[in-house]
Amino acid sequence: MDTIIGRGKTARRAYGIDEIALVPGVRTLDPSLADTRWSLGNIEREIPIIASAMDGVVDTKMAVLLSELGALGVLNLEGIQTRYEDPNPILDRITAVGKAEFVGLMQELYAEPIKPQLIELRIQEIQEKGGIAAVSLTPAGAVKYGAIVAQAAADILFVQATVVSTAHLSPEAITPLDLVQLCQEMPIPVVLGNCVTYEVALNLMKTGAAGVLVGIGPGAACTSRGVLGVGVPQATAVADCAAARDDFFQETGKYVPVIADGGIITGGDICKCIACGADAVMIGSPIARSVEAPGRGFHWGMATPSPVLPRGTRISVGSTGTIAEILVGPAKLDDGTHNLLGALKTSMGTLGAKNLKEMQQVEVVIAPSLLTEGKVYQKAQQLGMGK
């Protein structure tokens, strides 16, 4: 039911991850029986977690480590890794600069041209060490470098922007990316995003996308909602796009995974996204907290270096453990940011869900009171009062 904002404008209520809770069913099961496997294109993974294509999150080493653990890491092909042969001194500068100078430095560093030979080299480095070479380009980058990615035989291509649609208007002098042609001509699976509505998700699936990313601006390092005012709370966005996936499957027999992207920090967040219909999640800051992350304890947004309208910020996330501890444990922290796979399996056991498809069907309730309870807990922790 729409809510009247004022004369001439109505709005529907949408819900964020923090506003919902999952309801136990009539059965439970041992967490060891929970099957978390999922597939993206021709790639099957045990852990439904993808590390974001951010320079402070994934480099070639991290991509290999995530592959070995059963997850997936996406390398940003328009970032530091493909502009500089040795990215380490550049990453040192990014993490050492003060807040006031940060955006200016980023714009300076990202003005260095992308080098096609480094695109090929990074893909090769990942694959030579046994990793899955999942890589990311913007739509404009896909026009310029898509052929290089195909020639280098990457395993999967993510085409990402703040918002991606199949109906894009532009000046005649600029040739927009033809998503249908891209998906048809690329010899590897193509994931498209980001979107937040049923209609756009369905249209992206019709182009031939192997997966669809859902979420605009909910992440800690992204300021798109503040700068542009654009976004839909993640629980509602995921549920709407999951409905598009199910309808598309009924119509065509092709199942296109929905990947919740942004604002996902804890194991509970992951569980809620899957309960809303996601097949997997894409996370940034939880991975950036690993000691192996290239960000050296910092995390920053993809749009921060924009020379026209920077969107994003650098946040200090610290280093809380190894990437193995964060993904599969054993956990050293009790705040839900370690052993994310264990949290998912335990939640599935508590809810009686044997696999991700059953997890998508569990009962969800609107629980705004949890927001208040969470704030009380956080305040108690700050005051040293314990749980």
Sequence and secondary structure as in RCSB ss.txt:
>XXXX:A:sequence
MDTIIGRGKTARRAYGIDEIALVPGVRTLDPSLADTRWSLGNIEREIPIIASAMDGVVDTKMAVLLSELGALGVL
NLEGIQTRYEDPNPILDRITAVGKAEFVGLMQELYAEPIKPQLIELRIQEIQEKGGIAAVSLTPAGAVKYGAIVA
QAAADILFVQATVVSTAHLSPEAITPLDLVQLCQEMPIPVVLGNCVTYEVALNLMKTGAAGVLVGIGPGAACTSR
GVLGVGVPQATAVADCAAARDDFFQETGKYVPVIADGGIITGGDICKCIACGADAVMIGSPIARSVEAPGRGFHW
GMATPSPVLPRGTRISVGSTGTIAEILVGPAKLDDGTHNLLGALKTSMGTLGAKNLKEMQQVEVVIAPSLLTEGK
VYQKAQQLGMGK
>XXXX:A:secstr
 EEEEETTEEEE    GGGEEEE  S    GGG B  EEETTEEESS EEE S TTT  HHHHHHHHHHT EEEE
ETTSHHHH SS HHHHHHHHHS HHHHHHHHHHHTTS   HHHHHHHHHHHHHTT   EEEE HHHHHHHHHHHH
HTT SEEEEE SS  S     TTS    HHHHHHH SS EEEEEE SHHHHHHHHHTT SEEEE SS STT  HH
HHH     HHHHHHHHHHHHHHHHHHHS    EEEESS  SHHHHHHHHHTT SEEEESHHHHTBTT TTTTEEE
 TTTT SSS    EEE    B HHHHHT   S SSS S HHHHHHHHHHHHT SBHHHHTTSEEEE THHHHHHH
HHHHHHHTT   
